[in-house]
C-alpha cells in the first residue's frame, strides 16, 4: 500500500514537473521574440512599423502645410485678378 501511494505521488510530481518545464520553455521562447535581435524579432518589426508611421505622419503634416500655402496663394492670385478686372 505504501509503495502504491509513493508511486502515485512520484507520477503526479513528474507530470507537474513536465508541465512546468513545458511552460517555462514556452515563456522563454516567446519572450525572446520581444527582444530586438537585428531584424527578425517581433520587437524589430514593431519598431520598423512605428518608424514608418512616424515618417508618414510627418509627411502628411508637411503636405497639409504646403496645401494651405498653395490655397493662400491661389486666393491671393484670385483677389489680384478680380482687382485687375475691376480696373
PDB file of N, CA, C and O in Angstrom:
ATOM      1  N   UNK A   1       0.809  -1.190   0.000  1.00  0.00           N
ATOM      2  CA  UNK A   1       0.000   0.000   0.000  1.00  0.00           C
ATOM      3  C   UNK A   1       0.861   1.267   0.000  1.00  0.00           C
ATOM      4  O   UNK A   1       0.576   2.215  -0.732  1.00  0.00           O
ATOM      5  N   UNK A   2       1.909   1.279   0.819  1.00  0.00           N
ATOM      6  CA  UNK A   2       2.801   2.426   0.910  1.00  0.00           C
ATOM      7  C   UNK A   2       3.482   2.690  -0.434  1.00  0.00           C
ATOM      8  O   UNK A   2       3.598   3.836  -0.867  1.00  0.00           O
ATOM      9  N   UNK A   3       3.935   1.605  -1.094  1.00  0.00           N
ATOM     10  CA  UNK A   3       4.631   1.752  -2.374  1.00  0.00           C
ATOM     11  C   UNK A   3       3.686   2.275  -3.456  1.00  0.00           C
ATOM     12  O   UNK A   3       4.103   2.997  -4.362  1.00  0.00           O
ATOM     13  N   UNK A   4       2.440   1.912  -3.352  1.00  0.00           N
ATOM     14  CA  UNK A   4       1.463   2.384  -4.320  1.00  0.00           C
ATOM     15  C   UNK A   4       1.246   3.893  -4.175  1.00  0.00           C
ATOM     16  O   UNK A   4       1.171   4.602  -5.179  1.00  0.00           O
ATOM     17  N   UNK A   5       1.144   4.389  -2.949  1.00  0.00           N
ATOM     18  CA  UNK A   5       0.972   5.824  -2.701  1.00  0.00           C
ATOM     19  C   UNK A   5       2.212   6.577  -3.150  1.00  0.00           C
ATOM     20  O   UNK A   5       2.096   7.646  -3.750  1.00  0.00           O
ATOM     21  N   UNK A   6       3.390   6.048  -2.874  1.00  0.00           N
ATOM     22  CA  UNK A   6       4.640   6.680  -3.295  1.00  0.00           C
ATOM     23  C   UNK A   6       4.710   6.710  -4.818  1.00  0.00           C
ATOM     24  O   UNK A   6       5.124   7.717  -5.392  1.00  0.00           O
ATOM     25  N   UNK A   7       4.318   5.638  -5.474  1.00  0.00           N
ATOM     26  CA  UNK A   7       4.326   5.584  -6.937  1.00  0.00           C
ATOM     27  C   UNK A   7       3.383   6.607  -7.549  1.00  0.00           C
ATOM     28  O   UNK A   7       3.737   7.275  -8.521  1.00  0.00           O
ATOM     29  N   UNK A   8       2.191   6.733  -6.993  1.00  0.00           N
ATOM     30  CA  UNK A   8       1.226   7.728  -7.491  1.00  0.00           C
ATOM     31  C   UNK A   8       1.764   9.132  -7.271  1.00  0.00           C
ATOM     32  O   UNK A   8       1.651   9.986  -8.150  1.00  0.00           O
ATOM     33  N   UNK A   9       2.351   9.379  -6.099  1.00  0.00           N
ATOM     34  CA  UNK A   9       2.903  10.706  -5.795  1.00  0.00           C
ATOM     35  C   UNK A   9       4.027  11.051  -6.757  1.00  0.00           C
ATOM     36  O   UNK A   9       4.097  12.173  -7.258  1.00  0.00           O
ATOM     37  N   UNK A  10       4.912  10.084  -7.020  1.00  0.00           N
ATOM     38  CA  UNK A  10       6.025  10.320  -7.959  1.00  0.00           C
ATOM     39  C   UNK A  10       5.472  10.589  -9.357  1.00  0.00           C
ATOM     40  O   UNK A  10       5.974  11.468 -10.057  1.00  0.00           O
ATOM     41  N   UNK A  11       4.468   9.863  -9.763  1.00  0.00           N
ATOM     42  CA  UNK A  11       3.858  10.070 -11.077  1.00  0.00           C
ATOM     43  C   UNK A  11       3.231  11.451 -11.203  1.00  0.00           C
ATOM     44  O   UNK A  11       3.414  12.125 -12.217  1.00  0.00           O
ATOM     45  N   UNK A  12       2.486  11.883 -10.171  1.00  0.00           N
ATOM     46  CA  UNK A  12       1.857  13.203 -10.189  1.00  0.00           C
ATOM     47  C   UNK A  12       2.923  14.295 -10.216  1.00  0.00           C
ATOM     48  O   UNK A  12       2.812  15.264 -10.966  1.00  0.00           O
ATOM     49  N   UNK A  13       3.957  14.129  -9.387  1.00  0.00           N
ATOM     50  CA  UNK A  13       5.042  15.118  -9.356  1.00  0.00           C
ATOM     51  C   UNK A  13       5.744  15.176 -10.711  1.00  0.00           C
ATOM     52  O   UNK A  13       6.110  16.262 -11.161  1.00  0.00           O
ATOM     53  N   UNK A  14       5.937  14.051 -11.359  1.00  0.00           N
ATOM     54  CA  UNK A  14       6.571  14.021 -12.690  1.00  0.00           C
ATOM     55  C   UNK A  14       5.719  14.747 -13.719  1.00  0.00           C
ATOM     56  O   UNK A  14       6.244  15.505 -14.536  1.00  0.00           O
ATOM     57  N   UNK A  15       4.415  14.524 -13.687  1.00  0.00           N
ATOM     58  CA  UNK A  15       3.519  15.204 -14.627  1.00  0.00           C
ATOM     59  C   UNK A  15       3.542  16.711 -14.394  1.00  0.00           C
ATOM     60  O   UNK A  15       3.612  17.486 -15.347  1.00  0.00           O
ATOM     61  N   UNK A  16       3.482  17.126 -13.136  1.00  0.00           N
ATOM     62  CA  UNK A  16       3.523  18.558 -12.804  1.00  0.00           C
ATOM     63  C   UNK A  16       4.848  19.166 -13.245  1.00  0.00           C
ATOM     64  O   UNK A  16       4.874  20.264 -13.801  1.00  0.00           O
ATOM     65  N   UNK A  17       5.951  18.457 -13.000  1.00  0.00           N
ATOM     66  CA  UNK A  17       7.271  18.961 -13.405  1.00  0.00           C
ATOM     67  C   UNK A  17       7.350  19.065 -14.928  1.00  0.00           C
ATOM     68  O   UNK A  17       7.939  20.009 -15.455  1.00  0.00           O
ATOM     69  N   UNK A  18       6.766  18.111 -15.629  1.00  0.00           N
ATOM     70  CA  UNK A  18       6.760  18.172 -17.094  1.00  0.00           C
ATOM     71  C   UNK A  18       5.997  19.385 -17.604  1.00  0.00           C
ATOM     72  O   UNK A  18       6.467  20.090 -18.497  1.00  0.00           O
ATOM     73  N   UNK A  19       4.802  19.630 -17.029  1.00  0.00           N
ATOM     74  CA  UNK A  19       4.026  20.817 -17.415  1.00  0.00           C
ATOM     75  C   UNK A  19       4.782  22.102 -17.090  1.00  0.00           C
ATOM     76  O   UNK A  19       4.798  23.036 -17.891  1.00  0.00           O
ATOM     77  N   UNK A  20       5.404  22.146 -15.919  1.00  0.00           N
ATOM     78  CA  UNK A  20       6.160  23.340 -15.519  1.00  0.00           C
ATOM     79  C   UNK A  20       7.323  23.591 -16.476  1.00  0.00           C
ATOM     80  O   UNK A  20       7.580  24.730 -16.864  1.00  0.00           O
ATOM     81  N   UNK A  21       8.022  22.520 -16.853  1.00  0.00           N
ATOM     82  CA  UNK A  21       9.132  22.654 -17.805  1.00  0.00           C
ATOM     83  C   UNK A  21       8.657  23.121 -19.166  1.00  0.00           C
ATOM     84  O   UNK A  21       9.304  23.952 -19.803  1.00  0.00           O
ATOM     85  N   UNK A  22       7.521  22.588 -19.617  1.00  0.00           N
ATOM     86  CA  UNK A  22       6.980  22.995 -20.915  1.00  0.00           C
ATOM     87  C   UNK A  22       6.563  24.460 -20.894  1.00  0.00           C
ATOM     88  O   UNK A  22       6.816  25.196 -21.848  1.00  0.00           O
ATOM     89  N   UNK A  23       5.928  24.878 -19.814  1.00  0.00           N
ATOM     90  CA  UNK A  23       5.513  26.274 -19.704  1.00  0.00           C
ATOM     91  C   UNK A  23       6.724  27.187 -19.644  1.00  0.00           C
ATOM     92  O   UNK A  23       6.735  28.255 -20.257  1.00  0.00           O
ATOM     93  N   UNK A  24       7.742  26.770 -18.907  1.00  0.00           N
ATOM     94  CA  UNK A  24       8.970  27.575 -18.819  1.00  0.00           C
ATOM     95  C   UNK A  24       9.606  27.721 -20.190  1.00  0.00           C
ATOM     96  O   UNK A  24      10.039  28.814 -20.556  1.00  0.00           O
ATOM     97  N   UNK A  25       9.670  26.642 -20.950  1.00  0.00           N
ATOM     98  CA  UNK A  25      10.260  26.686 -22.287  1.00  0.00           C
ATOM     99  C   UNK A  25       9.456  27.617 -23.197  1.00  0.00           C
ATOM    100  O   UNK A  25      10.034  28.409 -23.941  1.00  0.00           O
ATOM    101  N   UNK A  26       8.120  27.522 -23.137  1.00  0.00           N
ATOM    102  CA  UNK A  26       7.281  28.375 -23.976  1.00  0.00           C
ATOM    103  C   UNK A  26       7.454  29.854 -23.632  1.00  0.00           C
ATOM    104  O   UNK A  26       7.569  30.700 -24.519  1.00  0.00           O
ATOM    105  N   UNK A  27       7.470  30.148 -22.348  1.00  0.00           N
ATOM    106  CA  UNK A  27       7.636  31.546 -21.933  1.00  0.00           C
ATOM    107  C   UNK A  27       8.988  32.075 -22.389  1.00  0.00           C
ATOM    108  O   UNK A  27       9.071  33.181 -22.924  1.00  0.00           O
ATOM    109  N   UNK A  28      10.039  31.305 -22.187  1.00  0.00           N
ATOM    110  CA  UNK A  28      11.375  31.729 -22.603  1.00  0.00           C
ATOM    111  C   UNK A  28      11.434  31.927 -24.107  1.00  0.00           C
ATOM    112  O   UNK A  28      12.019  32.899 -24.587  1.00  0.00           O
ATOM    113  N   UNK A  29      10.829  31.009 -24.855  1.00  0.00           N
ATOM    114  CA  UNK A  29      10.841  31.088 -26.309  1.00  0.00           C
ATOM    115  C   UNK A  29      10.089  32.326 -26.794  1.00  0.00           C
ATOM    116  O   UNK A  29      10.571  33.028 -27.682  1.00  0.00           O
ATOM    117  N   UNK A  30       8.924  32.600 -26.227  1.00  0.00           N
ATOM    118  CA  UNK A  30       8.141  33.743 -26.675  1.00  0.00           C
ATOM    119  C   UNK A  30       8.706  35.062 -26.184  1.00  0.00           C
ATOM    120  O   UNK A  30       8.550  36.078 -26.861  1.00  0.00           O
ATOM    121  N   UNK A  31       9.351  35.081 -25.043  1.00  0.00           N
ATOM    122  CA  UNK A  31       9.966  36.323 -24.568  1.00  0.00           C
ATOM    123  C   UNK A  31      11.119  36.741 -25.454  1.00  0.00           C
ATOM    124  O   UNK A  31      11.405  37.932 -25.573  1.00  0.00           O
ATOM    125  N   UNK A  32      11.789  35.783 -26.080  1.00  0.00           N
ATOM    126  CA  UNK A  32      12.873  36.130 -26.996  1.00  0.00           C
ATOM    127  C   UNK A  32      12.353  36.930 -28.186  1.00  0.00           C
ATOM    128  O   UNK A  32      13.081  37.750 -28.744  1.00  0.00           O
ATOM    129  N   UNK A  33      11.111  36.701 -28.578  1.00  0.00           N
ATOM    130  CA  UNK A  33      10.528  37.439 -29.691  1.00  0.00           C
ATOM    131  C   UNK A  33      10.308  38.908 -29.347  1.00  0.00           C
ATOM    132  O   UNK A  33      10.177  39.740 -30.246  1.00  0.00           O
ATOM    133  N   UNK A  34      10.266  39.233 -28.072  1.00  0.00           N
ATOM    134  CA  UNK A  34      10.018  40.607 -27.662  1.00  0.00           C
ATOM    135  C   UNK A  34      11.293  41.415 -27.483  1.00  0.00           C
ATOM    136  O   UNK A  34      11.237  42.591 -27.124  1.00  0.00           O
ATOM    137  N   UNK A  35      12.438  40.799 -27.729  1.00  0.00           N
ATOM    138  CA  UNK A  35      13.719  41.493 -27.635  1.00  0.00           C
ATOM    139  C   UNK A  35      14.247  41.728 -29.046  1.00  0.00           C
ATOM    140  O   UNK A  35      14.160  40.836 -29.891  1.00  0.00           O
ATOM    141  N   UNK A  36      14.799  42.924 -29.317  1.00  0.00           N
ATOM    142  CA  UNK A  36      15.363  43.158 -30.647  1.00  0.00           C
ATOM    143  C   UNK A  36      16.575  42.260 -30.884  1.00  0.00           C
ATOM    144  O   UNK A  36      17.408  42.090 -29.993  1.00  0.00           O
ATOM    145  N   UNK A  37      16.674  41.688 -32.083  1.00  0.00           N
ATOM    146  CA  UNK A  37      17.810  40.815 -32.375  1.00  0.00           C
ATOM    147  C   UNK A  37      18.452  41.133 -33.717  1.00  0.00           C
ATOM    148  O   UNK A  37      19.235  40.338 -34.236  1.00  0.00           O
ATOM    149  N   UNK A  38      18.129  42.275 -34.273  1.00  0.00           N
ATOM    150  CA  UNK A  38      18.763  42.666 -35.518  1.00  0.00           C
ATOM    151  C   UNK A  38      17.871  42.546 -36.737  1.00  0.00           C
ATOM    152  O   UNK A  38      18.358  42.689 -37.859  1.00  0.00           O
ATOM    153  N   UNK A  39      16.591  42.290 -36.563  1.00  0.00           N
ATOM    154  CA  UNK A  39      15.727  42.321 -37.733  1.00  0.00           C
ATOM    155  C   UNK A  39      14.561  41.377 -37.759  1.00  0.00           C
ATOM    156  O   UNK A  39      13.513  41.730 -38.300  1.00  0.00           O
ATOM    157  N   UNK A  40      14.688  40.189 -37.202  1.00  0.00           N
ATOM    158  CA  UNK A  40      13.628  39.205 -37.399  1.00  0.00           C
ATOM    159  C   UNK A  40      12.683  39.051 -36.210  1.00  0.00           C
ATOM    160  O   UNK A  40      11.703  38.311 -36.298  1.00  0.00           O
ATOM    161  N   UNK A  41      12.956  39.727 -35.114  1.00  0.00           N
ATOM    162  CA  UNK A  41      12.076  39.560 -33.951  1.00  0.00           C
ATOM    163  C   UNK A  41      10.837  40.437 -34.082  1.00  0.00           C
ATOM    164  O   UNK A  41      10.805  41.374 -34.881  1.00  0.00           O
ATOM    165  N   UNK A  42       9.841  40.128 -33.306  1.00  0.00           N
ATOM    166  CA  UNK A  42       8.599  40.890 -33.302  1.00  0.00           C
ATOM    167  C   UNK A  42       8.872  42.339 -32.884  1.00  0.00           C
ATOM    168  O   UNK A  42       8.265  43.265 -33.421  1.00  0.00           O
ATOM    169  N   UNK A  43       9.769  42.530 -31.942  1.00  0.00           N
ATOM    170  CA  UNK A  43      10.118  43.875 -31.468  1.00  0.00           C
ATOM    171  C   UNK A  43      10.712  44.700 -32.609  1.00  0.00           C
ATOM    172  O   UNK A  43      10.369  45.872 -32.762  1.00  0.00           O
ATOM    173  N   UNK A  44      11.596  44.108 -33.407  1.00  0.00           N
ATOM    174  CA  UNK A  44      12.187  44.819 -34.541  1.00  0.00           C
ATOM    175  C   UNK A  44      11.124  45.199 -35.563  1.00  0.00           C
ATOM    176  O   UNK A  44      11.155  46.298 -36.118  1.00  0.00           O
ATOM    177  N   UNK A  45      10.193  44.300 -35.808  1.00  0.00           N
ATOM    178  CA  UNK A  45       9.135  44.583 -36.769  1.00  0.00           C
ATOM    179  C   UNK A  45       8.245  45.726 -36.278  1.00  0.00           C
ATOM    180  O   UNK A  45       7.841  46.580 -37.067  1.00  0.00           O
ATOM    181  N   UNK A  46       7.942  45.745 -34.987  1.00  0.00           N
ATOM    182  CA  UNK A  46       7.136  46.827 -34.417  1.00  0.00           C
ATOM    183  C   UNK A  46       7.890  48.149 -34.513  1.00  0.00           C
ATOM    184  O   UNK A  46       7.301  49.181 -34.833  1.00  0.00           O
ATOM    185  N   UNK A  47       9.182  48.118 -34.237  1.00  0.00           N
ATOM    186  CA  UNK A  47       9.985  49.340 -34.339  1.00  0.00           C
ATOM    187  C   UNK A  47       9.975  49.889 -35.763  1.00  0.00           C
ATOM    188  O   UNK A  47       9.873  51.099 -35.960  1.00  0.00           O
ATOM    189  N   UNK A  48      10.080  49.000 -36.763  1.00  0.00           N
ATOM    190  CA  UNK A  48      10.033  49.447 -38.157  1.00  0.00           C
ATOM    191  C   UNK A  48       8.670  50.055 -38.492  1.00  0.00           C
ATOM    192  O   UNK A  48       8.596  51.081 -39.168  1.00  0.00           O
ATOM    193  N   UNK A  49       7.602  49.426 -38.023  1.00  0.00           N
ATOM    194  CA  UNK A  49       6.265  49.964 -38.287  1.00  0.00           C
ATOM    195  C   UNK A  49       6.079  51.333 -37.639  1.00  0.00           C
ATOM    196  O   UNK A  49       5.505  52.237 -38.247  1.00  0.00           O
ATOM    197  N   UNK A  50       6.562  51.488 -36.411  1.00  0.00           N
ATOM    198  CA  UNK A  50       6.453  52.783 -35.735  1.00  0.00           C
ATOM    199  C   UNK A  50       7.213  53.856 -36.504  1.00  0.00           C
ATOM    200  O   UNK A  50       6.733  54.982 -36.639  1.00  0.00           O
ATOM    201  N   UNK A  51       8.399  53.512 -37.007  1.00  0.00           N
ATOM    202  CA  UNK A  51       9.185  54.483 -37.781  1.00  0.00           C
ATOM    203  C   UNK A  51       8.444  54.871 -39.056  1.00  0.00           C
ATOM    204  O   UNK A  51       8.416  56.044 -39.428  1.00  0.00           O
ATOM    205  N   UNK A  52       7.843  53.885 -39.728  1.00  0.00           N
ATOM    206  CA  UNK A  52       7.090  54.192 -40.952  1.00  0.00           C
ATOM    207  C   UNK A  52       5.895  55.096 -40.652  1.00  0.00           C
ATOM    208  O   UNK A  52       5.619  56.037 -41.398  1.00  0.00           O
ATOM    209  N   UNK A  53       5.193  54.810 -39.568  1.00  0.00           N
ATOM    210  CA  UNK A  53       4.028  55.627 -39.207  1.00  0.00           C
ATOM    211  C   UNK A  53       4.463  57.041 -38.884  1.00  0.00           C
ATOM    212  O   UNK A  53       3.816  58.006 -39.290  1.00  0.00           O
ATOM    213  N   UNK A  54       5.557  57.163 -38.153  1.00  0.00           N
ATOM    214  CA  UNK A  54       6.050  58.491 -37.793  1.00  0.00           C
ATOM    215  C   UNK A  54       6.450  59.269 -39.050  1.00  0.00           C
ATOM    216  O   UNK A  54       6.146  60.456 -39.166  1.00  0.00           O
ATOM    217  N   UNK A  55       7.130  58.607 -39.989  1.00  0.00           N
ATOM    218  CA  UNK A  55       7.502  59.265 -41.242  1.00  0.00           C
ATOM    219  C   UNK A  55       6.267  59.657 -42.028  1.00  0.00           C
ATOM    220  O   UNK A  55       6.222  60.732 -42.625  1.00  0.00           O
ATOM    221  N   UNK A  56       5.273  58.798 -42.033  1.00  0.00           N
ATOM    222  CA  UNK A  56       4.031  59.079 -42.753  1.00  0.00           C
ATOM    223  C   UNK A  56       3.311  60.269 -42.145  1.00  0.00           C
ATOM    224  O   UNK A  56       2.803  61.122 -42.872  1.00  0.00           O
ATOM    225  N   UNK A  57       3.263  60.335 -40.818  1.00  0.00           N
ATOM    226  CA  UNK A  57       2.610  61.463 -40.156  1.00  0.00           C
ATOM    227  C   UNK A  57       3.345  62.758 -40.452  1.00  0.00           C
ATOM    228  O   UNK A  57       2.715  63.787 -40.700  1.00  0.00           O
ATOM    229  N   UNK A  58       4.672  62.718 -40.428  1.00  0.00           N
ATOM    230  CA  UNK A  58       5.472  63.906 -40.730  1.00  0.00           C
ATOM    231  C   UNK A  58       5.218  64.357 -42.160  1.00  0.00           C
ATOM    232  O   UNK A  58       5.031  65.547 -42.416  1.00  0.00           O
ATOM    233  N   UNK A  59       5.210  63.414 -43.086  1.00  0.00           N
ATOM    234  CA  UNK A  59       4.973  63.736 -44.481  1.00  0.00           C
ATOM    235  C   UNK A  59       3.572  64.317 -44.668  1.00  0.00           C
ATOM    236  O   UNK A  59       3.386  65.263 -45.434  1.00  0.00           O
ATOM    237  N   UNK A  60       2.588  63.751 -43.967  1.00  0.00           N
ATOM    238  CA  UNK A  60       1.225  64.240 -44.060  1.00  0.00           C
ATOM    239  C   UNK A  60       1.091  65.665 -43.558  1.00  0.00           C
ATOM    240  O   UNK A  60       0.391  66.477 -44.164  1.00  0.00           O
ATOM    241  N   UNK A  61       1.760  65.974 -42.451  1.00  0.00           N
ATOM    242  CA  UNK A  61       1.706  67.333 -41.913  1.00  0.00           C
ATOM    243  C   UNK A  61       2.362  68.328 -42.867  1.00  0.00           C
ATOM    244  O   UNK A  61       1.850  69.430 -43.069  1.00  0.00           O
ATOM    245  N   UNK A  62       3.497  67.939 -43.455  1.00  0.00           N
ATOM    246  CA  UNK A  62       4.174  68.818 -44.410  1.00  0.00           C
ATOM    247  C   UNK A  62       3.299  69.042 -45.641  1.00  0.00           C
ATOM    248  O   UNK A  62       3.213  70.161 -46.147  1.00  0.00           O
ATOM    249  N   UNK A  63       2.660  67.998 -46.116  1.00  0.00           N
ATOM    250  CA  UNK A  63       1.785  68.117 -47.275  1.00  0.00           C
ATOM    251  C   UNK A  63       0.615  69.029 -46.961  1.00  0.00           C
ATOM    252  O   UNK A  63       0.219  69.837 -47.801  1.00  0.00           O
ATOM    253  N   UNK A  64       0.054  68.915 -45.764  1.00  0.00           N
ATOM    254  CA  UNK A  64      -1.063  69.764 -45.358  1.00  0.00           C
ATOM    255  C   UNK A  64      -0.634  71.227 -45.326  1.00  0.00           C
ATOM    256  O   UNK A  64      -1.364  72.104 -45.787  1.00  0.00           O
ATOM    257  N   UNK A  65       0.557  71.486 -44.779  1.00  0.00           N
ATOM    258  CA  UNK A  65       1.057  72.872 -44.739  1.00  0.00           C
ATOM    259  C   UNK A  65       1.244  73.415 -46.145  1.00  0.00           C
ATOM    260  O   UNK A  65       0.880  74.556 -46.428  1.00  0.00           O
ATOM    261  N   UNK A  66       1.814  72.597 -47.031  1.00  0.00           N
ATOM    262  CA  UNK A  66       2.012  73.041 -48.421  1.00  0.00           C
ATOM    263  C   UNK A  66       0.673  73.312 -49.090  1.00  0.00           C
ATOM    264  O   UNK A  66       0.536  74.271 -49.849  1.00  0.00           O
ATOM    265  N   UNK A  67      -0.311  72.471 -48.809  1.00  0.00           N
ATOM    266  CA  UNK A  67      -1.634  72.662 -49.395  1.00  0.00           C
ATOM    267  C   UNK A  67      -2.246  73.964 -48.905  1.00  0.00           C
ATOM    268  O   UNK A  67      -2.849  74.704 -49.683  1.00  0.00           O
ATOM    269  N   UNK A  68      -2.092  74.246 -47.616  1.00  0.00           N
ATOM    270  CA  UNK A  68      -2.614  75.506 -47.076  1.00  0.00           C
ATOM    271  C   UNK A  68      -1.944  76.694 -47.745  1.00  0.00           C
ATOM    272  O   UNK A  68      -2.619  77.654 -48.115  1.00  0.00           O
ATOM    273  N   UNK A  69      -0.616  76.644 -47.909  1.00  0.00           N
ATOM    274  CA  UNK A  69       0.106  77.735 -48.552  1.00  0.00           C
ATOM    275  C   UNK A  69      -0.340  77.887 -50.000  1.00  0.00           C
ATOM    276  O   UNK A  69      -0.519  79.006 -50.482  1.00  0.00           O
ATOM    277  N   UNK A  70      -0.519  76.784 -50.687  1.00  0.00           N
ATOM    278  CA  UNK A  70      -0.959  76.822 -52.078  1.00  0.00           C
ATOM    279  C   UNK A  70      -2.354  77.439 -52.175  1.00  0.00           C
ATOM    280  O   UNK A  70      -2.615  78.247 -53.067  1.00  0.00           O
ATOM    281  N   UNK A  71      -3.245  77.063 -51.267  1.00  0.00           N
ATOM    282  CA  UNK A  71      -4.588  77.654 -51.264  1.00  0.00           C
ATOM    283  C   UNK A  71      -4.529  79.153 -50.999  1.00  0.00           C
ATOM    284  O   UNK A  71      -5.276  79.919 -51.608  1.00  0.00           O
ATOM    285  N   UNK A  72      -3.649  79.578 -50.098  1.00  0.00           N
ATOM    286  CA  UNK A  72      -3.492  81.005 -49.819  1.00  0.00           C
ATOM    287  C   UNK A  72      -2.994  81.727 -51.060  1.00  0.00           C
ATOM    288  O   UNK A  72      -3.473  82.816 -51.376  1.00  0.00           O
ATOM    289  N   UNK A  73      -2.034  81.132 -51.769  1.00  0.00           N
ATOM    290  CA  UNK A  73      -1.500  81.747 -52.975  1.00  0.00           C
ATOM    291  C   UNK A  73      -2.572  81.835 -54.061  1.00  0.00           C
ATOM    292  O   UNK A  73      -2.660  82.838 -54.769  1.00  0.00           O
ATOM    293  N   UNK A  74      -3.380  80.792 -54.189  1.00  0.00           N
ATOM    294  CA  UNK A  74      -4.454  80.808 -55.182  1.00  0.00           C
ATOM    295  C   UNK A  74      -5.474  81.876 -54.832  1.00  0.00           C
ATOM    296  O   UNK A  74      -5.937  82.601 -55.712  1.00  0.00           O
ATOM    297  N   UNK A  75      -5.834  81.983 -53.548  1.00  0.00           N
ATOM    298  CA  UNK A  75      -6.762  83.020 -53.112  1.00  0.00           C
ATOM    299  C   UNK A  75      -6.207  84.413 -53.396  1.00  0.00           C
ATOM    300  O   UNK A  75      -6.934  85.305 -53.833  1.00  0.00           O
ATOM    301  N   UNK A  76      -4.912  84.588 -53.141  1.00  0.00           N
ATOM    302  CA  UNK A  76      -4.262  85.872 -53.398  1.00  0.00           C
ATOM    303  C   UNK A  76      -4.278  86.194 -54.890  1.00  0.00           C
ATOM    304  O   UNK A  76      -4.584  87.323 -55.275  1.00  0.00           O
ATOM    305  N   UNK A  77      -3.954  85.225 -55.722  1.00  0.00           N
ATOM    306  CA  UNK A  77      -3.972  85.443 -57.171  1.00  0.00           C
ATOM    307  C   UNK A  77      -5.386  85.750 -57.658  1.00  0.00           C
ATOM    308  O   UNK A  77      -5.580  86.608 -58.519  1.00  0.00           O
ATOM    309  N   UNK A  78      -6.360  85.054 -57.109  1.00  0.00           N
ATOM    310  CA  UNK A  78      -7.748  85.285 -57.487  1.00  0.00           C
ATOM    311  C   UNK A  78      -8.161  86.711 -57.112  1.00  0.00           C
ATOM    312  O   UNK A  78      -8.827  87.395 -57.889  1.00  0.00           O
ATOM    313  N   UNK A  79      -7.764  87.148 -55.926  1.00  0.00           N
ATOM    314  CA  UNK A  79      -8.083  88.506 -55.495  1.00  0.00           C
ATOM    315  C   UNK A  79      -7.410  89.525 -56.415  1.00  0.00           C
ATOM    316  O   UNK A  79      -8.026  90.523 -56.791  1.00  0.00           O
ATOM    317  N   UNK A  80      -6.162  89.281 -56.776  1.00  0.00           N
ATOM    318  CA  UNK A  80      -5.453  90.188 -57.689  1.00  0.00           C
ATOM    319  C   UNK A  80      -6.137  90.225 -59.052  1.00  0.00           C
ATOM    320  O   UNK A  80      -6.249  91.289 -59.661  1.00  0.00           O
ATOM    321  N   UNK A  81      -6.597  89.060 -59.537  1.00  0.00           N
ATOM    322  CA  UNK A  81      -7.266  89.001 -60.810  1.00  0.00           C
ATOM    323  C   UNK A  81      -8.570  89.797 -60.772  1.00  0.00           C
ATOM    324  O   UNK A  81      -8.882  90.523 -61.716  1.00  0.00           O
ATOM    325  N   UNK A  82      -9.326  89.664 -59.692  1.00  0.00           N
ATOM    326  CA  UNK A  82     -10.572  90.403 -59.531  1.00  0.00           C
ATOM    327  C   UNK A  82     -10.295  91.909 -59.513  1.00  0.00           C
ATOM    328  O   UNK A  82     -10.993  92.681 -60.171  1.00  0.00           O
ATOM    329  N   UNK A  83      -9.273  92.323 -58.758  1.00  0.00           N
ATOM    330  CA  UNK A  83      -8.910  93.755 -58.709  1.00  0.00           C
ATOM    331  C   UNK A  83      -8.489  94.257 -60.090  1.00  0.00           C
ATOM    332  O   UNK A  83      -8.843  95.366 -60.492  1.00  0.00           O
ATOM    333  N   UNK A  84      -7.733  93.432 -60.808  1.00  0.00           N
ATOM    334  CA  UNK A  84      -7.263  93.831 -62.134  1.00  0.00           C
ATOM    335  C   UNK A  84      -8.443  93.972 -63.106  1.00  0.00           C
ATOM    336  O   UNK A  84      -8.495  94.902 -63.910  1.00  0.00           O
ATOM    337  N   UNK A  85      -9.376  93.036 -63.012  1.00  0.00           N
ATOM    338  CA  UNK A  85     -10.536  93.083 -63.916  1.00  0.00           C
ATOM    339  C   UNK A  85     -11.478  94.229 -63.553  1.00  0.00           C
ATOM    340  O   UNK A  85     -12.215  94.707 -64.415  1.00  0.00           O
ATOM    341  N   UNK A  86     -11.470  94.681 -62.294  1.00  0.00           N
ATOM    342  CA  UNK A  86     -12.293  95.795 -61.857  1.00  0.00           C
ATOM    343  C   UNK A  86     -11.820  97.112 -62.457  1.00  0.00           C
ATOM    344  O   UNK A  86     -12.614  98.032 -62.654  1.00  0.00           O
ATOM    345  N   UNK A  87     -10.548  97.199 -62.740  1.00  0.00           N
ATOM    346  CA  UNK A  87      -9.995  98.465 -63.240  1.00  0.00           C
ATOM    347  C   UNK A  87     -10.428  98.757 -64.601  1.00  0.00           C
ATOM    348  O   UNK A  87     -10.049  99.784 -65.163  1.00  0.00           O
TER     349      UNK A  87
END
